[in-house]
Amino acid sequence: MSAVGVLALLSGFACFYYGARALELRRAVARVNRPDDPAENVTGVDDAPMAWLLPPEERPEMPADPAEDVSVERGVALLALGAVVCLFGLLSF
């Protein structure tokens, strides 16, 4: 094993970690896996896809989920960089 390969793999895994963190993948996966139980209270437009049919005063409020916490460009760039760095790390062995 070469030191350059190990350093490249560690750097690639760090890029994967920070890329996934920038994309908030855990929160996105939780949304996808959420059960669609109609008995639950509707908390926002994400939970009620037909809410736009209601008059504005009857629409449910959006939950607090700030979009500025998610940086798609930075996350995708870090994931791509992590893949390239890991590939170069594997090729250096």
GIWO-V590461 format. One record per residue. N is the residue number from 1. RES is the residue in three letters. OMEGA is omega in radians with two decimals (999 if undefined). BURIAL is + if it has 16 or more other C-alpha atoms within 10 Angstrom, else -. D_CENTER is the distance of its C-alpha to the mean C-alpha in Angstrom with 1 decimal. Layout:
n=N res=RES omega=OMEGA burial=BURIAL d_center=D_CENTER
n=N res=RES omega=OMEGA burial=BURIAL d_center=D_CENTER
This chain:
n=1 res=MET omega=3.11 burial=- d_center=33.1
n=2 res=SER omega=3.13 burial=- d_center=32.9
n=3 res=ALA omega=3.13 burial=- d_center=31.6
n=4 res=VAL omega=3.12 burial=- d_center=29.8
n=5 res=GLY omega=3.13 burial=+ d_center=28.0
n=6 res=VAL omega=3.12 burial=+ d_center=26.9
n=7 res=LEU omega=3.12 burial=- d_center=25.8
n=8 res=ALA omega=3.11 burial=+ d_center=23.8
n=9 res=LEU omega=3.10 burial=+ d_center=22.0
n=10 res=LEU omega=3.09 burial=+ d_center=21.2
n=11 res=SER omega=3.11 burial=+ d_center=20.0
n=12 res=GLY omega=3.12 burial=+ d_center=17.8
n=13 res=PHE omega=3.07 burial=+ d_center=16.3
n=14 res=ALA omega=3.08 burial=- d_center=15.8
n=15 res=CYS omega=3.08 burial=+ d_center=14.0
n=16 res=PHE omega=-3.12 burial=+ d_center=11.6
n=17 res=TYR omega=-3.09 burial=- d_center=11.2
n=18 res=TYR omega=3.06 burial=+ d_center=10.7
n=19 res=GLY omega=3.09 burial=+ d_center=8.4
n=20 res=ALA omega=3.11 burial=+ d_center=5.9
n=21 res=ARG omega=3.13 burial=+ d_center=6.9
n=22 res=ALA omega=-3.14 burial=+ d_center=6.7
n=23 res=LEU omega=-3.12 burial=+ d_center=3.3
n=24 res=GLU omega=-3.07 burial=+ d_center=3.4
n=25 res=LEU omega=-3.13 burial=- d_center=2.8
n=26 res=ARG omega=3.13 burial=- d_center=6.3
n=27 res=ARG omega=3.12 burial=- d_center=6.7
n=28 res=ALA omega=3.12 burial=- d_center=5.5
n=29 res=VAL omega=3.11 burial=- d_center=7.7
n=30 res=ALA omega=3.10 burial=- d_center=10.2
n=31 res=ARG omega=-3.13 burial=- d_center=10.6
n=32 res=VAL omega=-3.10 burial=- d_center=11.4
n=33 res=ASN omega=-3.11 burial=- d_center=13.7
n=34 res=ARG omega=3.12 burial=- d_center=15.3
n=35 res=PRO omega=3.13 burial=- d_center=19.0
n=36 res=ASP omega=-3.13 burial=- d_center=20.5
n=37 res=ASP omega=-3.12 burial=- d_center=23.6
n=38 res=PRO omega=-3.14 burial=- d_center=25.7
n=39 res=ALA omega=3.14 burial=- d_center=27.5
n=40 res=GLU omega=3.08 burial=- d_center=24.6
n=41 res=ASN omega=3.09 burial=- d_center=24.8
n=42 res=VAL omega=-3.07 burial=+ d_center=23.0
n=43 res=THR omega=-3.12 burial=- d_center=20.9
n=44 res=GLY omega=-3.10 burial=- d_center=19.6
n=45 res=VAL omega=3.09 burial=- d_center=19.3
n=46 res=ASP omega=-3.12 burial=- d_center=16.1
n=47 res=ASP omega=-3.09 burial=+ d_center=18.5
n=48 res=ALA omega=-3.07 burial=- d_center=21.4
n=49 res=PRO omega=-3.14 burial=- d_center=21.0
n=50 res=MET omega=-3.10 burial=- d_center=24.8
n=51 res=ALA omega=-3.14 burial=+ d_center=24.9
n=52 res=TRP omega=3.10 burial=- d_center=25.8
n=53 res=LEU omega=-3.13 burial=- d_center=29.1
n=54 res=LEU omega=3.02 burial=- d_center=30.1
n=55 res=PRO omega=-3.06 burial=- d_center=32.0
n=56 res=PRO omega=-3.10 burial=- d_center=30.0
n=57 res=GLU omega=-3.14 burial=- d_center=31.7
n=58 res=GLU omega=-3.13 burial=- d_center=30.8
n=59 res=ARG omega=3.09 burial=+ d_center=27.1
n=60 res=PRO omega=3.13 burial=+ d_center=24.9
n=61 res=GLU omega=3.07 burial=- d_center=23.2
n=62 res=MET omega=3.08 burial=- d_center=19.5
n=63 res=PRO omega=3.11 burial=- d_center=17.7
n=64 res=ALA omega=-3.12 burial=- d_center=16.7
n=65 res=ASP omega=-3.02 burial=- d_center=13.1
n=66 res=PRO omega=-3.13 burial=- d_center=13.3
n=67 res=ALA omega=-3.11 burial=- d_center=11.4
n=68 res=GLU omega=3.07 burial=- d_center=12.6
n=69 res=ASP omega=-3.09 burial=- d_center=10.4
n=70 res=VAL omega=3.12 burial=- d_center=7.4
n=71 res=SER omega=-3.06 burial=- d_center=8.8
n=72 res=VAL omega=-3.09 burial=- d_center=7.9
n=73 res=GLU omega=-3.13 burial=- d_center=11.2
n=74 res=ARG omega=-3.13 burial=- d_center=11.1
n=75 res=GLY omega=3.14 burial=+ d_center=7.9
n=76 res=VAL omega=3.13 burial=+ d_center=9.5
n=77 res=ALA omega=3.12 burial=- d_center=12.8
n=78 res=LEU omega=3.09 burial=+ d_center=12.2
n=79 res=LEU omega=3.10 burial=+ d_center=11.1
n=80 res=ALA omega=3.11 burial=+ d_center=14.2
n=81 res=LEU omega=3.10 burial=+ d_center=16.3
n=82 res=GLY omega=3.11 burial=+ d_center=15.5
n=83 res=ALA omega=-3.13 burial=+ d_center=16.6
n=84 res=VAL omega=-3.12 burial=- d_center=19.7
n=85 res=VAL omega=3.10 burial=+ d_center=20.6
n=86 res=CYS omega=3.09 burial=+ d_center=20.4
n=87 res=LEU omega=3.11 burial=- d_center=22.5
n=88 res=PHE omega=3.08 burial=+ d_center=25.0
n=89 res=GLY omega=3.10 burial=+ d_center=25.1
n=90 res=LEU omega=3.13 burial=- d_center=26.0
n=91 res=LEU omega=-3.11 burial=- d_center=28.5
n=92 res=SER omega=3.13 burial=- d_center=30.2
n=93 res=PHE omega=999 burial=- d_center=31.4
